[in-house]
Amino acid sequence: MSARSKIVDTIVTKLKAIDGTGVYKSDLSNNVSNILKFYDELSDFPFVSVISGYENREYLPGDFRWGNLNISIKVYVQNEYAQAELEKTLADIEYVISENEQLVYDGTNQTTEILITSIQTDEGVLNPIGVGEINLVAKYQVMSHNP
C-alpha cells in the first residue's frame, strides 16, 4: 500500500472517533470511508468520504523528496437544519485535523504537517441535505525505493 493510501486510511480512522461525546458536537456513527460517494447514493447520514487527489513533489539534494498530497473530505448531512448540522460536523472534522497535523500513518512514518486549504458548503441550496468539503494538503517525506 502506498503512503498516499496509508495517510488517507489513517485520517478515516481518526475521523471515526467523532461520536458526539466529549469535545465532539456531531456523531458520524462510523460513516467514514475512503471511497468517494455522492449524496444521491446515500441512505444513511451523516457520511464522510476522504479521498486523495493530486500530489506535488519537491526534490532536494541528497535524494530527499517531499510529497504534498491534496486530500478532499466530502461531508454529507441530512437534517431539517442542514446548514447548522453541517457546520457542527465541519468544526469537529477541523478539530480532528488540527489535533493530528503530525499524523503517524505507517507505524513510524508521519506527516510533517497537514494544513486545511479551504472549507466550503452548498450554502443551503440542497436543504434538507447539507454538503460540505474540506481540502487539505499533507506534507510527508517520500521514501526512495532501492532495487
C-alpha positions as CSV (number, residue, x, y, z in Angstrom):
1,M,0.0,0.0,0.0
2,S,1.3,3.5,-0.9
3,A,2.0,6.3,1.6
4,R,-0.9,8.2,-0.1
5,S,-3.3,5.4,0.7
6,K,-2.0,4.9,4.3
7,I,-2.3,8.7,5.0
8,V,-6.0,8.7,3.8
9,D,-6.8,5.5,5.7
10,T,-5.3,6.9,8.9
11,I,-7.4,10.1,8.5
12,V,-10.5,7.9,8.0
13,T,-9.7,6.1,11.3
14,K,-9.2,9.4,13.2
15,L,-12.5,10.8,11.9
16,K,-14.4,7.7,13.0
17,A,-13.7,8.9,16.6
18,I,-16.3,11.7,16.1
19,D,-19.1,10.2,18.1
20,G,-21.0,13.1,19.7
21,T,-19.3,12.7,23.1
22,G,-16.6,14.8,24.8
23,V,-15.4,17.7,22.6
24,Y,-17.5,16.5,19.6
25,K,-20.8,18.1,18.8
26,S,-21.7,15.7,16.0
27,D,-21.9,11.9,15.6
28,L,-20.6,10.3,12.4
29,S,-21.7,6.8,13.5
30,N,-18.6,5.4,11.9
31,N,-19.9,6.5,8.5
32,V,-16.5,7.5,7.2
33,S,-14.9,5.9,4.1
34,N,-12.0,6.2,1.7
35,I,-14.4,5.7,-1.2
36,L,-16.0,8.7,-2.9
37,K,-19.7,8.7,-2.7
38,F,-22.3,11.4,-3.6
39,Y,-25.3,12.4,-1.6
40,D,-27.7,10.8,-4.0
41,E,-26.0,7.4,-3.4
42,L,-26.6,7.6,0.3
43,S,-29.4,6.4,2.6
44,D,-27.5,6.8,5.9
45,F,-26.5,10.2,7.0
46,P,-24.1,11.8,8.1
47,F,-21.5,10.4,5.7
48,V,-17.9,11.4,5.1
49,S,-15.7,10.5,2.2
50,V,-11.9,11.0,2.4
51,I,-10.1,10.8,-0.9
52,S,-6.6,11.7,-2.1
53,G,-6.2,14.0,-5.1
54,Y,-3.1,15.2,-6.9
55,E,0.3,15.3,-5.4
56,N,3.1,17.7,-5.9
57,R,6.7,16.6,-5.4
58,E,9.6,18.7,-4.2
59,Y,13.1,17.3,-5.0
60,L,16.0,18.4,-2.8
61,P,19.7,17.5,-2.8
62,G,20.8,14.2,-1.2
63,D,17.9,12.3,-2.8
64,F,15.4,13.9,-0.3
65,R,11.9,14.4,-1.5
66,W,8.8,16.0,-0.1
67,G,5.3,14.9,-1.2
68,N,2.5,17.4,-0.9
69,L,-0.7,15.3,-1.1
70,N,-4.0,17.1,-1.7
71,I,-6.9,15.4,0.2
72,S,-10.6,16.2,-0.1
73,I,-13.0,15.4,2.7
74,K,-16.6,15.4,1.5
75,V,-19.3,15.7,4.2
76,Y,-23.0,14.9,3.8
77,V,-25.6,15.5,6.4
78,Q,-29.4,15.4,6.4
79,N,-31.4,17.4,8.9
80,E,-34.2,20.0,9.0
81,Y,-31.5,22.5,9.9
82,A,-28.9,21.1,7.5
83,Q,-26.5,24.1,7.5
84,A,-26.3,24.1,11.3
85,E,-25.7,20.4,11.4
86,L,-23.1,20.7,8.6
87,E,-21.3,23.5,10.5
88,K,-21.0,21.3,13.6
89,T,-19.7,18.4,11.6
90,L,-17.2,20.5,9.8
91,A,-16.0,22.0,13.1
92,D,-15.5,18.5,14.5
93,I,-13.5,17.4,11.5
94,E,-11.4,20.6,11.6
95,Y,-10.6,19.8,15.3
96,V,-9.5,16.3,14.4
97,I,-7.3,17.5,11.6
98,S,-5.7,20.2,13.8
99,E,-5.0,17.6,16.5
100,N,-3.3,15.4,14.0
101,E,-1.1,17.7,11.9
102,Q,1.8,15.3,12.5
103,L,-0.1,12.2,11.6
104,V,1.6,8.8,12.2
105,Y,0.4,6.7,9.3
106,D,2.7,3.7,9.0
107,G,3.9,2.8,12.4
108,T,6.9,5.0,12.2
109,N,6.3,7.4,9.3
110,Q,4.5,10.6,9.9
111,T,3.3,13.7,8.0
112,T,5.3,16.9,8.7
113,E,2.1,18.9,8.6
114,I,-1.5,18.7,7.5
115,L,-2.9,22.1,6.6
116,I,-6.5,23.0,5.7
117,T,-6.5,25.0,2.5
118,S,-10.3,25.5,2.1
119,I,-13.7,24.8,3.6
120,Q,-16.8,25.2,1.6
121,T,-20.5,24.3,1.8
122,D,-23.5,24.2,-0.5
123,E,-24.9,27.2,1.4
124,G,-28.2,25.6,2.0
125,V,-29.1,25.0,-1.7
126,L,-29.9,21.3,-1.1
127,N,-31.7,21.6,2.2
128,P,-32.6,19.3,4.0
129,I,-29.3,17.8,2.8
130,G,-26.1,19.7,3.5
131,V,-22.9,19.2,1.6
132,G,-19.5,20.4,2.6
133,E,-15.9,20.0,1.6
134,I,-12.7,20.4,3.4
135,N,-9.5,20.5,1.3
136,L,-6.2,19.6,2.9
137,V,-2.5,19.3,2.0
138,A,-0.5,16.7,3.8
139,K,3.3,17.1,3.6
140,Y,5.4,14.0,4.1
141,Q,8.8,12.7,3.2
142,V,8.8,10.5,0.1
143,M,10.9,7.4,0.7
144,S,13.1,6.3,-2.2
145,H,13.0,2.6,-3.2
146,N,16.2,0.8,-3.5
147,P,16.1,-2.0,-6.2
